[in-house]
Amino acid sequence: MSKVLFINGSPNQYGCTYTGMKEVADTLSKEGIDSEFLWLGKKPVQDCIACNFCVKNGRCVFNDVVNETAARLPEFAGIVIGSPVYYGGYSGNISSFLDRFCFSSGGPAGVLKGKVAAAVVSCRRGGATAAFDALNNYLLMCNTIVAGSQYWNMVHGFTPDDVKQDIEGLQTMRTLGRNMAWMIKCIEAGKKAGVADPVQEDWTPTHFIR
Ligand SMILES: Cc1cc2nc3c(=O)[nH]c(=O)nc-3n(C[C@H](O)[C@H](O)[C@H](O)COP(=O)(O)O)c2cc1C
């Protein structure tokens, strides 16, 4: 059975971000797709130190949750990254995790390529679109197939009970879940029918100078 990995960057394991993501997971379950949650916890995740060890070695120099997750990625057809909104951005832990995870996971031809993906954010009141946009930058540069919904993927609340009253936010999560399920099934059907994965050219970095 296909499986989607949910990475929760909130320090609250079962808080508002989780409540929004769980609605996506429950919808996937109704569509026959399993989910697994990875909670980044309350302790700081190591930052990227820009040592470029990963460029040569294909894994991060720090052997922790980043390398463990990258090694397991072939198990998953999709990925959802979630964060509370902090000052109009995303949480420090999801930033540290994603900087290292995306940079070390093989670039455009890496382990994220072709995964059906989405970002989910939770805020009390404002800054959700800025955080959502910024999280999407990771997904859009890693050759994932980003799923949309009927609105931007955000829920509102200070407590999980608040989020449960965000009727439109939860509906947005369910629509996202159904769209992800449909995309995963289409990709699987395409593979069975012999549709080849898109070819990835070798990267030609120019850094805007010659
Ligand atoms: C340090 C910090 C900064 C925050 N900044 C914002 C913000 O900019 N906008 C907002 O609406 N809520 C802000 N909040 C509230 C949380 O984003 C909101 O309660 C969120 O739903 C909590 O999700 P969680 O339960 O998954 O941690 C902030 C909370 C903290 C702790």
The ligand as an SDF file (V2000), in Angstrom:
LIG
                    3D

 31 33  0  0  0  0  0  0  0  0999 V2000
    7.3590   32.0760   18.7130 C   0  0  0  0  0  0  0  0  0  0  0  0
    5.9550   32.0930   18.1660 C   0  0  0  0  0  0  0  0  0  0  0  0
    5.6550   32.9520   17.1230 C   0  0  0  0  0  0  0  0  0  0  0  0
    4.3790   32.9670   16.6030 C   0  0  0  0  0  0  0  0  0  0  0  0
    4.1130   33.7930   15.5410 N   0  0  0  0  0  0  0  0  0  0  0  0
    2.8680   33.8140   15.0030 C   0  0  0  0  0  0  0  0  0  0  0  0
    2.5660   34.6320   13.8630 C   0  0  0  0  0  0  0  0  0  0  0  0
    3.4130   35.2990   13.2950 O   0  0  0  0  0  0  0  0  0  0  0  0
    1.2910   34.6390   13.4230 N   0  0  0  0  0  0  0  0  0  0  0  0
    0.3010   33.9040   14.0200 C   0  0  0  0  0  0  0  0  0  0  0  0
   -0.8160   33.9720   13.5750 O   0  0  0  0  0  0  0  0  0  0  0  0
    0.5580   33.0740   15.0550 N   0  0  0  0  0  0  0  0  0  0  0  0
    1.8160   33.0220   15.5580 C   0  0  0  0  0  0  0  0  0  0  0  0
    2.0910   32.1700   16.6070 N   0  0  0  0  0  0  0  0  0  0  0  0
    1.0430   31.2350   17.0650 C   0  0  0  0  0  0  0  0  0  0  0  0
    1.1690   29.8490   16.3890 C   0  0  0  0  0  0  0  0  0  0  0  0
    1.5870   29.9440   15.0600 O   0  0  0  0  0  0  0  0  0  0  0  0
   -0.1870   29.1470   16.3700 C   0  0  0  0  0  0  0  0  0  0  0  0
   -0.7400   29.0930   17.6440 O   0  0  0  0  0  0  0  0  0  0  0  0
   -0.0630   27.7420   15.7800 C   0  0  0  0  0  0  0  0  0  0  0  0
   -1.3490   27.3090   15.4010 O   0  0  0  0  0  0  0  0  0  0  0  0
    0.5260   26.7470   16.7690 C   0  0  0  0  0  0  0  0  0  0  0  0
    0.6770   25.4830   16.1580 O   0  0  0  0  0  0  0  0  0  0  0  0
    1.1560   24.2010   16.9850 P   0  0  0  0  0  0  0  0  0  0  0  0
    0.0810   23.9300   18.0090 O   0  0  0  0  0  0  0  0  0  0  0  0
    1.2720   23.1090   15.9980 O   0  0  0  0  0  0  0  0  0  0  0  0
    2.4590   24.5440   17.6150 O   0  0  0  0  0  0  0  0  0  0  0  0
    3.3660   32.1390   17.1510 C   0  0  0  0  0  0  0  0  0  0  0  0
    3.6810   31.2660   18.2170 C   0  0  0  0  0  0  0  0  0  0  0  0
    4.9590   31.2550   18.7240 C   0  0  0  0  0  0  0  0  0  0  0  0
    5.2980   30.2890   19.8550 C   0  0  0  0  0  0  0  0  0  0  0  0
  1  2  1  0
  2  3  1  0
  2 30  2  0
  3  4  2  0
  4  5  1  0
  4 28  1  0
  5  6  2  0
  6  7  1  0
  6 13  1  0
  7  8  2  0
  7  9  1  0
  9 10  1  0
 10 11  2  0
 10 12  1  0
 12 13  2  0
 13 14  1  0
 14 15  1  0
 14 28  1  0
 15 16  1  0
 16 17  1  0
 16 18  1  0
 18 19  1  0
 18 20  1  0
 20 21  1  0
 20 22  1  0
 22 23  1  0
 23 24  1  0
 24 25  2  0
 24 26  1  0
 24 27  1  0
 28 29  2  0
 29 30  1  0
 30 31  1  0
M  END
$$$$
